[in-house]
């Protein structure tokens, strides 16, 4: 049931993207699944008539984002689609859980999250300075490279958890994007600026502007304020399924 909410949300945005590519008018989101207008991405028997290509960008900040992303990717592949994951997270985190010709993992660093001196201590100024070097200084090169790459893999939809710059790159490539998460880096970094990095305030403005290119936010529970997103859809938690029985645990 929980995955049903997720799959309907992702499917709707993707179907609208493919419909817009084929027709000049927007698809009615209330059309039933059996409608001919839905046939570009899914048949009445549930099997996709056209394999969709998802470009899934994942922040390199810890493995928690990867854990939930794996489950989303798993279901997309099970539905018959192709997923390209772009992240700084080690490839084995995905390949240990998923082995499929429909999964492609690409190593790329597009954000940095928070710089921590230990598991509980964040360095606000170091975090802002690292983001500046990672995503601000090479920004034009990143936008150009990612837009070209998205076109080369013929992506139907960009999914971001929650890498900001790719929302702008997707817009530059003419591809819709959605974000998944319960926080955004503009909100997090705004707190860091208040604490230590006022000279870096333009970072927050740029991140918010990048997120504004996103079609919609699939907002997870336990969220913080995320005003940069124009459209929000609340979805349930994403967790890995049980691998052991109660008796084994």
Secondary structure, DSSP 8 states (H G I E B T S, - for coil): -HHHHHHHHHHHHHHHHHHHHH-SS---TTS-TTSGGGTTT--TTSS-SS--EEEEEE--S-SHHHHHHHHHHHHHHHTT-EEEEEESS-THHHHTT---TTEEEEE--------EEETTEE-HHHHHHHHIIIIITTHHHHHHHHHHHHHHTT-SEEEEES-SHHHHHHHHHT--EEEEES--HHHHHHHHHHHT-GGGHHHHHHHHHHHTT-SEEEE-SS----TT-S-EEE---------S-TTT-
